[in-house]
Structures are given as C-alpha cells and as structure tokens.
Amino acid sequence: MNIFNSTSPLWHPCTQMQSHETMPPIQVVRGQGAYLYKADGTPILDAISSWWVNLHGHSHPVINAAIIDQLGQLEQVMLAGFTHPPIEQLAQRLVEITRPELTRCFFADSGSAAVEVALKMSLQYWHQSDQPQRKTFISLANGYHGETLGSLAVTDIPLFSSQYQPLLIKHLRAPSPDLTLKETGENDDAFLKRQFAALEKLLIEHAEQVCAIIVEPLIQGAAGMKMYPPIYLTWLRRLCDQFHVHLILDEIAVGFGRTGTMFAHEQADITPDFLCLSKGLTAGYLPMSCVMTTENIYQAFYSPQVARGFLHSHSFTGNPLAARAALASLDLFKNEQVLDRNQLLIAAMQKALEKLKPHPHIGHIRQTGMVGAFTLLQANGQPYSAHDSRGQLIAQFAMNKGVLLRPIGHHIYLIPPYCISADEIEHIIDVAQQAIEWAVMQTLSTPLSPTGNISLP
C-alpha cells in the first residue's frame, strides 16, 4: 500500500502536491520491457512510455550493456574544449539518418533547452546577418514547446504559461491546423487551407520582424495529441522560403519513430532549418537533447570573434553515458528493423481504435503512426467542462487494472514502447473503454476531488 509522507522533501513535477494526500504517488522499483513493477511485484503496462520517452522498453539489455561499458571508461567531461568518442559518433550518426542539409549538431540536456537553443540560434543568426530587426517568432495556437522562459514564450497552453506572463516576451500566434477544430461539414482540405491562409497573412504583416516559425510536426502533444497531415508542413516550408524566415521543427515528442517514420518531417519531404530532438534520443534512459541545423546557419557563427560564437552551454552537454545510450538505441533501430516491425503494431493500434467508433462517449478518434488518441464526450456529443475530473478518474481506473494512462484533460492517448505486442495494445484500448464507461456514470460535483468518495472498481 502506498502511503504519502507529507514530510518528504520531494516536490513532484507537474503535480498539485495536495492531491497526494488522497492519491499517493505510485512507487516503482523496476522496469522490464513494456512493464513497470511496484514494490510488491504488481506489473503496470506502460501505455505512455513513461511520459513519451521510452522507445524500446524498460531495462533493455543492449542499452544497459552500452551504459555499463561506458561507465568503466568515462562518465563525464565538459564539452567546451574537449571531446570524446561517443559524442563524436552520435553526431555523425544523427547526420547520417537525417536530411542531407542538416550537417551540424548542438547538444543540450532537455527538450525545453533544445527549443531555447534553436530560438537563440535563429535570433543571433539574423543579428549577425545584419538584420537585427528580426526579433519575433510565430508559433501555433495550442502549441507546446517547453517550460523554460524562451520555450514558454512560444507555448500556448495557459495552464503552464499564464502565471509567468510578466517574465515572457510576447510573440505571434497562428491558428492551429488541428483537424478536430473543423467546422461541421468542412472537409480536411478546406479547413487546412483556411488555417494556413491566416498564418500566411500573419507572416506577410510581420515578415521583416520574424526570425522563425516553430511548430510541432504532425502532432500537437500537450494540446491533447491533436493531429494534422504532412501537406501543412510542405506548405509551411514553401512559405518560410518565400519570406526568408527559419523553420524550427520541434520533434522532441514525435521523433525517433513515433509517427511511423524515423522523423515526422520525412513524411512531408522537407528539411527544417532547425530540428529539435530529445525524449526518445536516449530511448528514455538519460537526459539529452540535440538541435540539428544547416551549414549556412553554422557558418554565420564561425568567426575569430568569441562574441560571434554560440555561447550557450550547460555542465553536462554531450554526456558520454547519455551518448552511449543514444548510440545503442540507434543500433537497435538498425539491427532489429524497428520501423518496419512497428508497421504491424501501427496496424494493430488502428484495428483496436476502430472498435471505439460506435461508442457514444468517444469521439475524434485519431492516429499517427505509433500514437493513438480519442476524446471523451458527453452524451450530447459535446466535450466535458474543463473543471470536470473524469480524465483523472479514467487514469485511476486504468491504474487499478494495471495500465498506465495519463489523459490530457479529456483526451485519452497511448504512446507505447516499441516492444509492446498487438494483444497488449488491444488490452490497453479495452481497459480505456471500460474506464470511460465507468467514469461517465459517476455523478460529480464541481470543483471535484480526483478521488472524492467514489469507490473505484
């Protein structure tokens, strides 16, 4: 039994700590494959890859062995003025598996930091290219790019940003291409053209001031796994070229096979000016991120003047242990033909999601590659109030059934590790459906306690 110790000094992320008085944090002592295990041995099927980071399963023997081997050689050295084989090899491997124009790799420690790096690089590039008036970025409504101040300034999730407005620079927002926003009777093509026309108008009005446009390609994750097709990225690349602004693609959540291809932008056959990677980069083992960019941008910083260099750093940049984990993950992609094998899992997910279509309380069923999602609806087809806690109840129900789900509001999604089986995918969907059917029957008051006096089955 979990007992919350209110005197513990531990402060959990993205958590209202008071909720742990009635819903203690779950103690996990080990992981193996697609499962986490509690102290008493109870398994939990990890349907969300532990916040979208784990690719090949927990405690993978190949990655474990690589880290252990590296630990006996070199655990850390600063990357300013030094280098080491794992980080050199990782940079080379990333260049080999991405678009030919992406020739340079700058490493950092987190997804938010990668976005900060890309924003700063773009801004400094224009300053050093005699266009210092370019100081503004365009991002999408409902987009999420991190929680440091620079990344939060281009994030449009009020839950994360509203409290910090006095610290944030105001940038420009364009309408989202999220297909769930279509008007009744509107087809995909007409909707996307309408949304893109608004973005184009915004850029035309501010073209001389804009450094870059930043988007999450194909899936807006924190907005609730909101999806859109690759053609939007094709149009976006053409628009950026026309007005000579940078395109930043935030593939922190969707890179490394999540969308069905190694990188989401491959499906649009485009190259970004900056590609932000993290989460799956080390297969969920250690903190690391990378910003890849072009030779043209790199050369704008190449100078005998120190001040023209990119003076961004953190102490653990390019950590050898994290680099070895990333290299081992890339070996698994190659040696086990992970992307090809995932096509069977993608088909299994599609089949499992199909079963939900007749359900009166489930709508907006969507899938891109290894990411599936759907939305909890009221009987009248409308979304629940943002204050309604049925999403939390669904997560609790699923956990009682041994499945880790973490709905975003009333959007339920699965992003499983690639070692999952078709039967386990079907089981996740079955549990989610059971959870929804139970949750919609509850009579809840507002505001709601996540547990209240409701007995979970």
MIPA-603538 format. One record per residue (C-alpha): residue in three letters; y, x, z. Coordinates in nm, 2 decimals, decimal comma. Layout:
N
(ALA; (Y; X; Z))
...
//
This chain:
457
(MET; (0,00; 0,00; 0,00))
(ASN; (0,35; 0,13; -0,09))
(ILE; (0,59; 0,13; 0,20))
(PHE; (0,96; 0,21; 0,12))
(ASN; (1,11; 0,46; 0,35))
(SER; (1,48; 0,37; 0,37))
(THR; (1,55; 0,71; 0,54))
(SER; (1,42; 0,91; 0,25))
(PRO; (1,69; 1,13; 0,09))
(LEU; (1,56; 1,04; -0,26))
(TRP; (1,80; 0,84; -0,48))
(HIS; (1,62; 0,70; -0,78))
(PRO; (1,79; 0,68; -1,13))
(CYS; (1,89; 0,36; -1,30))
(THR; (1,79; 0,17; -0,98))
(GLN; (1,95; -0,06; -0,73))
(MET; (1,81; 0,11; -0,42))
(GLN; (1,83; -0,21; -0,21))
(SER; (1,56; -0,36; -0,43))
(HIS; (1,31; -0,12; -0,30))
(GLU; (1,32; -0,29; 0,04))
(THR; (1,11; -0,57; -0,11))
(MET; (0,97; -0,38; -0,41))
(PRO; (0,88; -0,03; -0,31))
(PRO; (0,86; 0,24; -0,58))
(ILE; (0,51; 0,30; -0,71))
(GLN; (0,36; 0,63; -0,60))
(VAL; (0,18; 0,80; -0,89))
(VAL; (-0,03; 1,11; -0,81))
(ARG; (-0,17; 1,20; -1,15))
(GLY; (-0,19; 1,10; -1,52))
(GLN; (-0,46; 1,12; -1,78))
(GLY; (-0,44; 1,00; -2,14))
(ALA; (-0,27; 0,67; -2,16))
(TYR; (-0,30; 0,61; -1,79))
(LEU; (-0,12; 0,69; -1,47))
(TYR; (-0,30; 0,67; -1,14))
(LYS; (-0,19; 0,56; -0,79))
(ALA; (-0,30; 0,75; -0,48))
(ASP; (-0,58; 0,50; -0,42))
(GLY; (-0,71; 0,57; -0,78))
(THR; (-0,58; 0,24; -0,93))
(PRO; (-0,51; 0,30; -1,30))
(ILE; (-0,18; 0,19; -1,47))
(LEU; (-0,18; 0,16; -1,85))
(ASP; (0,14; 0,33; -1,96))
(ALA; (0,27; 0,10; -2,23))
(ILE; (0,62; 0,26; -2,24))
(SER; (0,52; 0,63; -2,25))
(SER; (0,70; 0,68; -1,92))
(TRP; (1,05; 0,60; -2,05))
(TRP; (0,96; 0,68; -2,41))
(VAL; (0,89; 1,05; -2,36))
(ASN; (0,51; 1,09; -2,35))
(LEU; (0,36; 1,13; -2,70))
(HIS; (0,00; 1,25; -2,68))
(GLY; (-0,10; 1,12; -2,34))
(HIS; (-0,06; 1,25; -1,99))
(SER; (-0,20; 1,58; -1,89))
(HIS; (-0,31; 1,68; -2,24))
(PRO; (-0,54; 1,98; -2,23))
(VAL; (-0,38; 2,16; -2,52))
(ILE; (-0,03; 2,13; -2,39))
(ASN; (-0,14; 2,21; -2,03))
(ALA; (-0,31; 2,53; -2,16))
(ALA; (0,00; 2,64; -2,35))
(ILE; (0,23; 2,60; -2,05))
(ILE; (-0,02; 2,78; -1,82))
(ASP; (-0,04; 3,07; -2,07))
(GLN; (0,34; 3,09; -2,09))
(LEU; (0,37; 3,08; -1,71))
(GLY; (0,18; 3,41; -1,70))
(GLN; (0,43; 3,57; -1,93))
(LEU; (0,78; 3,45; -1,89))
(GLU; (0,91; 3,14; -1,71))
(GLN; (1,29; 3,17; -1,79))
(VAL; (1,55; 3,39; -1,93))
(MET; (1,91; 3,30; -2,02))
(LEU; (1,95; 3,24; -2,40))
(ALA; (2,30; 3,39; -2,41))
(GLY; (2,25; 3,75; -2,53))
(PHE; (1,87; 3,72; -2,50))
(THR; (1,59; 3,55; -2,70))
(HIS; (1,21; 3,51; -2,67))
(PRO; (0,92; 3,43; -2,90))
(PRO; (0,86; 3,06; -2,80))
(ILE; (1,22; 2,95; -2,87))
(GLU; (1,24; 3,15; -3,20))
(GLN; (0,91; 3,00; -3,31))
(LEU; (1,02; 2,65; -3,21))
(ALA; (1,35; 2,67; -3,40))
(GLN; (1,16; 2,79; -3,71))
(ARG; (0,90; 2,51; -3,68))
(LEU; (1,17; 2,24; -3,65))
(VAL; (1,35; 2,38; -3,95))
(GLU; (1,02; 2,36; -4,14))
(ILE; (0,94; 2,00; -4,06))
(THR; (1,29; 1,85; -4,11))
(ARG; (1,51; 1,82; -4,42))
(PRO; (1,59; 2,15; -4,60))
(GLU; (1,96; 2,12; -4,53))
(LEU; (1,90; 2,13; -4,16))
(THR; (1,89; 2,51; -4,10))
(ARG; (2,02; 2,56; -3,75))
(CYS; (1,90; 2,46; -3,41))
(PHE; (2,11; 2,45; -3,09))
(PHE; (1,91; 2,37; -2,78))
(ALA; (2,02; 2,19; -2,46))
(ASP; (1,85; 2,01; -2,17))
(SER; (1,87; 1,63; -2,22))
(GLY; (1,94; 1,36; -2,48))
(SER; (2,28; 1,30; -2,34))
(ALA; (2,36; 1,67; -2,36))
(ALA; (2,24; 1,67; -2,73))
(VAL; (2,49; 1,40; -2,81))
(GLU; (2,76; 1,59; -2,63))
(VAL; (2,68; 1,89; -2,83))
(ALA; (2,69; 1,70; -3,16))
(LEU; (3,02; 1,53; -3,07))
(LYS; (3,18; 1,86; -2,97))
(MET; (3,05; 2,05; -3,27))
(SER; (3,19; 1,79; -3,51))
(LEU; (3,53; 1,78; -3,33))
(GLN; (3,55; 2,16; -3,33))
(TYR; (3,44; 2,19; -3,69))
(TRP; (3,73; 1,97; -3,81))
(HIS; (3,97; 2,16; -3,58))
(GLN; (3,86; 2,49; -3,73))
(SER; (3,87; 2,35; -4,08))
(ASP; (4,24; 2,27; -4,04))
(GLN; (4,20; 1,90; -3,98))
(PRO; (4,28; 1,88; -3,61))
(GLN; (4,39; 1,51; -3,65))
(ARG; (4,02; 1,41; -3,67))
(LYS; (3,95; 1,32; -3,30))
(THR; (3,78; 0,98; -3,33))
(PHE; (3,42; 0,87; -3,36))
(ILE; (3,27; 0,55; -3,49))
(SER; (2,96; 0,41; -3,31))
(LEU; (2,78; 0,08; -3,33))
(ALA; (2,81; -0,22; -3,11))
(ASN; (2,52; -0,23; -2,86))
(GLY; (2,45; 0,14; -2,93))
(TYR; (2,33; 0,37; -2,66))
(HIS; (2,38; 0,75; -2,67))
(GLY; (2,36; 0,87; -2,31))
(GLU; (2,54; 0,86; -1,98))
(THR; (2,74; 1,18; -1,96))
(LEU; (3,11; 1,12; -2,03))
(GLY; (3,12; 1,21; -2,40))
(SER; (2,80; 1,03; -2,48))
(LEU; (2,90; 0,73; -2,27))
(ALA; (3,23; 0,70; -2,47))
(VAL; (3,02; 0,63; -2,78))
(THR; (2,78; 0,40; -2,59))
(ASP; (2,84; 0,02; -2,60))
(ILE; (2,62; -0,10; -2,31))
(PRO; (2,87; -0,23; -2,05))
(LEU; (2,61; -0,21; -1,77))
(PHE; (2,63; 0,17; -1,80))
(SER; (2,99; 0,22; -1,90))
(SER; (3,22; -0,04; -1,76))
(GLN; (3,26; 0,13; -1,42))
(TYR; (3,37; 0,45; -1,58))
(GLN; (3,63; 0,33; -1,82))
(PRO; (3,91; 0,54; -1,66))
(LEU; (3,72; 0,85; -1,75))
(LEU; (3,63; 0,76; -2,10))
(ILE; (3,81; 0,82; -2,43))
(LYS; (3,82; 0,51; -2,64))
(HIS; (3,66; 0,53; -2,98))
(LEU; (3,59; 0,29; -3,26))
(ARG; (3,30; 0,03; -3,27))
(ALA; (3,14; -0,12; -3,58))
(PRO; (2,92; -0,43; -3,58))
(SER; (2,55; -0,37; -3,53))
(PRO; (2,30; -0,41; -3,81))
(ASP; (2,05; -0,56; -3,56))
(LEU; (1,87; -0,82; -3,76))
(THR; (1,84; -1,06; -3,46))
(LEU; (2,21; -1,12; -3,50))
(LYS; (2,17; -1,30; -3,83))
(GLU; (2,32; -1,64; -3,86))
(THR; (2,10; -1,94; -3,92))
(GLY; (1,99; -1,94; -4,28))
(GLU; (2,13; -1,60; -4,35))
(ASN; (1,89; -1,36; -4,52))
(ASP; (1,85; -0,99; -4,43))
(ASP; (2,03; -0,85; -4,73))
(ALA; (2,34; -1,08; -4,69))
(PHE; (2,36; -1,00; -4,32))
(LEU; (2,33; -0,62; -4,36))
(LYS; (2,60; -0,62; -4,64))
(ARG; (2,83; -0,83; -4,42))
(GLN; (2,79; -0,59; -4,12))
(PHE; (2,82; -0,28; -4,34))
(ALA; (3,14; -0,42; -4,50))
(ALA; (3,30; -0,44; -4,16))
(LEU; (3,20; -0,08; -4,09))
(GLU; (3,34; 0,03; -4,43))
(LYS; (3,67; -0,15; -4,36))
(LEU; (3,70; 0,02; -4,02))
(LEU; (3,64; 0,37; -4,17))
(ILE; (3,89; 0,31; -4,45))
(GLU; (4,15; 0,22; -4,20))
(HIS; (4,09; 0,53; -3,99))
(ALA; (3,94; 0,78; -4,24))
(GLU; (4,18; 1,06; -4,17))
(GLN; (4,12; 1,04; -3,79))
(VAL; (3,74; 1,01; -3,79))
(CYS; (3,52; 1,31; -3,71))
(ALA; (3,18; 1,14; -3,75))
(ILE; (2,98; 0,82; -3,73))
(ILE; (2,70; 0,82; -3,48))
(VAL; (2,40; 0,58; -3,49))
(GLU; (2,05; 0,53; -3,36))
(PRO; (1,85; 0,51; -3,68))
(LEU; (1,63; 0,20; -3,73))
(ILE; (1,61; 0,10; -3,36))
(GLN; (1,88; 0,05; -3,10))
(GLY; (1,67; 0,12; -2,80))
(ALA; (1,86; 0,04; -2,49))
(ALA; (2,00; -0,28; -2,65))
(GLY; (1,65; -0,42; -2,64))
(MET; (1,47; -0,25; -2,93))
(LYS; (1,69; -0,41; -3,18))
(MET; (1,58; -0,31; -3,53))
(TYR; (1,72; -0,28; -3,88))
(PRO; (1,59; -0,14; -4,22))
(PRO; (1,64; 0,20; -4,37))
(ILE; (1,87; 0,08; -4,65))
(TYR; (2,15; 0,06; -4,40))
(LEU; (2,12; 0,44; -4,34))
(THR; (2,12; 0,50; -4,71))
(TRP; (2,45; 0,31; -4,74))
(LEU; (2,58; 0,50; -4,43))
(ARG; (2,51; 0,84; -4,57))
(ARG; (2,68; 0,75; -4,90))
(LEU; (2,99; 0,62; -4,71))
(CYS; (3,02; 0,93; -4,50))
(ASP; (3,00; 1,15; -4,81))
(GLN; (3,27; 0,94; -4,98))
(PHE; (3,51; 0,97; -4,69))
(HIS; (3,41; 1,33; -4,59))
(VAL; (3,30; 1,24; -4,23))
(HIS; (3,00; 1,37; -4,05))
(LEU; (2,69; 1,16; -3,99))
(ILE; (2,52; 1,20; -3,65))
(LEU; (2,18; 1,06; -3,61))
(ASP; (2,06; 1,01; -3,26))
(GLU; (1,68; 1,03; -3,29))
(ILE; (1,63; 1,11; -2,92))
(ALA; (1,42; 0,80; -2,87))
(VAL; (1,28; 0,75; -3,22))
(GLY; (1,20; 1,10; -3,33))
(PHE; (0,85; 1,26; -3,35))
(GLY; (0,66; 0,97; -3,50))
(ARG; (0,78; 0,67; -3,31))
(THR; (0,90; 0,49; -3,63))
(GLY; (0,58; 0,58; -3,83))
(THR; (0,73; 0,89; -3,99))
(MET; (0,80; 1,21; -3,81))
(PHE; (1,17; 1,13; -3,81))
(ALA; (1,33; 0,79; -3,88))
(HIS; (1,58; 0,91; -4,13))
(GLU; (1,30; 1,02; -4,36))
(GLN; (1,25; 0,65; -4,45))
(ALA; (1,60; 0,64; -4,59))
(ASP; (1,56; 0,97; -4,78))
(ILE; (1,88; 1,11; -4,63))
(THR; (2,00; 1,41; -4,43))
(PRO; (2,23; 1,38; -4,14))
(ASP; (2,50; 1,64; -4,06))
(PHE; (2,37; 1,65; -3,70))
(LEU; (2,02; 1,55; -3,58))
(CYS; (1,98; 1,49; -3,21))
(LEU; (1,63; 1,53; -3,06))
(SER; (1,49; 1,51; -2,71))
(LYS; (1,24; 1,29; -2,52))
(GLY; (0,93; 1,35; -2,74))
(LEU; (1,04; 1,70; -2,83))
(THR; (0,82; 1,85; -2,55))
(ALA; (0,58; 1,55; -2,56))
(GLY; (0,73; 1,43; -2,23))
(TYR; (0,65; 1,75; -2,03))
(LEU; (0,98; 1,93; -1,96))
(PRO; (1,35; 1,86; -2,02))
(MET; (1,47; 1,99; -2,35))
(SER; (1,68; 1,87; -2,64))
(CYS; (1,79; 2,01; -2,97))
(VAL; (2,08; 1,95; -3,22))
(MET; (2,00; 2,05; -3,57))
(THR; (2,27; 2,10; -3,82))
(THR; (2,36; 2,24; -4,16))
(GLU; (2,46; 2,59; -4,28))
(ASN; (2,80; 2,46; -4,38))
(ILE; (2,88; 2,35; -4,02))
(TYR; (2,73; 2,67; -3,87))
(GLN; (2,95; 2,89; -4,09))
(ALA; (3,26; 2,72; -3,95))
(PHE; (3,18; 2,87; -3,61))
(TYR; (3,07; 3,22; -3,74))
(SER; (3,36; 3,45; -3,67))
(PRO; (3,46; 3,77; -3,49))
(GLN; (3,68; 3,55; -3,26))
(VAL; (3,49; 3,44; -2,95))
(ALA; (3,70; 3,13; -2,92))
(ARG; (3,58; 3,01; -3,26))
(GLY; (3,22; 3,02; -3,14))
(PHE; (3,05; 2,72; -2,99))
(LEU; (3,10; 2,78; -2,62))
(HIS; (2,86; 2,52; -2,48))
(SER; (2,58; 2,62; -2,25))
(HIS; (2,36; 2,54; -1,96))
(SER; (2,15; 2,77; -1,75))
(PHE; (1,81; 2,66; -1,88))
(THR; (1,89; 2,64; -2,25))
(GLY; (1,57; 2,72; -2,45))
(ASN; (1,34; 2,75; -2,15))
(PRO; (1,02; 2,92; -2,26))
(LEU; (0,79; 2,68; -2,08))
(ALA; (0,95; 2,38; -2,25))
(ALA; (0,94; 2,56; -2,58))
(ARG; (0,57; 2,62; -2,55))
(ALA; (0,51; 2,26; -2,47))
(ALA; (0,70; 2,16; -2,78))
(LEU; (0,51; 2,40; -2,99))
(ALA; (0,18; 2,27; -2,86))
(SER; (0,29; 1,92; -2,94))
(LEU; (0,38; 2,02; -3,30))
(ASP; (0,03; 2,18; -3,32))
(LEU; (-0,13; 1,85; -3,22))
(PHE; (0,07; 1,66; -3,49))
(LYS; (-0,06; 1,91; -3,75))
(ASN; (-0,42; 1,97; -3,63))
(GLU; (-0,51; 1,62; -3,54))
(GLN; (-0,32; 1,45; -3,82))
(VAL; (-0,14; 1,23; -3,57))
(LEU; (0,09; 1,05; -3,81))
(ASP; (-0,20; 0,94; -4,03))
(ARG; (-0,41; 0,83; -3,73))
(ASN; (-0,11; 0,63; -3,60))
(GLN; (-0,12; 0,41; -3,91))
(LEU; (-0,43; 0,25; -3,77))
(LEU; (-0,25; 0,19; -3,43))
(ILE; (0,06; 0,05; -3,61))
(ALA; (-0,17; -0,20; -3,79))
(ALA; (-0,34; -0,29; -3,46))
(MET; (0,00; -0,35; -3,30))
(GLN; (0,11; -0,57; -3,59))
(LYS; (-0,21; -0,77; -3,56))
(ALA; (-0,16; -0,81; -3,18))
(LEU; (0,20; -0,92; -3,22))
(GLU; (0,11; -1,18; -3,48))
(LYS; (-0,08; -1,37; -3,22))
(LEU; (0,25; -1,43; -3,04))
(LYS; (0,43; -1,61; -3,32))
(PRO; (0,34; -1,96; -3,23))
(HIS; (0,44; -1,92; -2,87))
(PRO; (0,73; -2,15; -2,78))
(HIS; (0,89; -1,90; -2,54))
(ILE; (0,86; -1,59; -2,76))
(GLY; (1,10; -1,51; -3,04))
(HIS; (1,24; -1,23; -3,26))
(ILE; (0,90; -1,05; -3,28))
(ARG; (0,97; -0,72; -3,44))
(GLN; (0,81; -0,38; -3,50))
(THR; (0,90; -0,05; -3,65))
(GLY; (0,61; 0,20; -3,65))
(MET; (0,47; 0,25; -3,30))
(VAL; (0,75; 0,04; -3,14))
(GLY; (0,69; -0,33; -3,09))
(ALA; (0,92; -0,58; -2,92))
(PHE; (0,98; -0,95; -2,87))
(THR; (1,23; -1,17; -2,68))
(LEU; (1,17; -1,42; -2,40))
(LEU; (1,33; -1,76; -2,49))
(GLN; (1,39; -2,09; -2,31))
(ALA; (1,20; -2,40; -2,43))
(ASN; (1,51; -2,49; -2,65))
(GLY; (1,48; -2,15; -2,83))
(GLN; (1,79; -2,01; -2,66))
(PRO; (1,80; -1,68; -2,46))
(TYR; (1,80; -1,70; -2,08))
(SER; (2,11; -1,62; -1,89))
(ALA; (2,18; -1,25; -1,82))
(HIS; (2,16; -1,33; -1,45))
(ASP; (1,80; -1,47; -1,48))
(SER; (1,54; -1,23; -1,35))
(ARG; (1,24; -1,33; -1,54))
(GLY; (1,23; -1,00; -1,72))
(GLN; (1,18; -0,83; -1,38))
(LEU; (0,91; -1,09; -1,29))
(ILE; (0,73; -1,01; -1,61))
(ALA; (0,73; -0,64; -1,52))
(GLN; (0,59; -0,72; -1,17))
(PHE; (0,32; -0,95; -1,31))
(ALA; (0,21; -0,68; -1,56))
(MET; (0,20; -0,41; -1,29))
(ASN; (-0,02; -0,64; -1,08))
(LYS; (-0,25; -0,64; -1,39))
(GLY; (-0,24; -0,27; -1,42))
(VAL; (0,01; -0,24; -1,71))
(LEU; (0,34; -0,06; -1,70))
(LEU; (0,61; -0,27; -1,88))
(ARG; (0,98; -0,23; -1,83))
(PRO; (1,17; -0,51; -2,01))
(ILE; (1,53; -0,46; -2,11))
(GLY; (1,67; -0,79; -1,99))
(HIS; (1,46; -1,05; -2,16))
(HIS; (1,34; -0,81; -2,43))
(ILE; (0,98; -0,70; -2,38))
(TYR; (0,86; -0,39; -2,57))
(LEU; (0,58; -0,15; -2,60))
(ILE; (0,61; 0,22; -2,70))
(PRO; (0,26; 0,35; -2,61))
(PRO; (0,14; 0,71; -2,62))
(TYR; (-0,04; 0,80; -2,94))
(CYS; (-0,38; 0,84; -2,76))
(ILE; (-0,39; 0,47; -2,69))
(SER; (-0,67; 0,26; -2,85))
(ALA; (-0,64; -0,06; -3,06))
(ASP; (-0,82; -0,25; -2,78))
(GLU; (-0,56; -0,12; -2,52))
(ILE; (-0,27; -0,24; -2,74))
(GLU; (-0,43; -0,58; -2,76))
(HIS; (-0,47; -0,58; -2,38))
(ILE; (-0,10; -0,50; -2,33))
(ILE; (0,00; -0,79; -2,55))
(ASP; (-0,24; -1,03; -2,37))
(VAL; (-0,10; -0,93; -2,03))
(ALA; (0,26; -0,96; -2,16))
(GLN; (0,18; -1,31; -2,28))
(GLN; (0,02; -1,41; -1,95))
(ALA; (0,33; -1,27; -1,77))
(ILE; (0,56; -1,47; -1,98))
(GLU; (0,37; -1,79; -1,94))
(TRP; (0,37; -1,74; -1,56))
(ALA; (0,74; -1,63; -1,54))
(VAL; (0,88; -1,93; -1,74))
(MET; (0,70; -2,17; -1,49))
(GLN; (0,89; -2,03; -1,20))
(THR; (1,19; -2,22; -1,05))
(LEU; (1,45; -1,96; -0,99))
(SER; (1,80; -1,98; -0,83))
(THR; (2,10; -1,77; -0,92))
(PRO; (2,16; -1,50; -0,81))
(LEU; (1,79; -1,40; -0,79))
(SER; (1,59; -1,16; -0,58))
(PRO; (1,34; -0,98; -0,80))
(THR; (1,07; -1,10; -0,57))
(GLY; (1,22; -1,37; -0,36))
(ASN; (0,95; -1,58; -0,20))
(ILE; (0,74; -1,60; -0,52))
(SER; (0,38; -1,51; -0,49))
(LEU; (0,26; -1,30; -0,79))
(PRO; (-0,09; -1,39; -0,92))
//
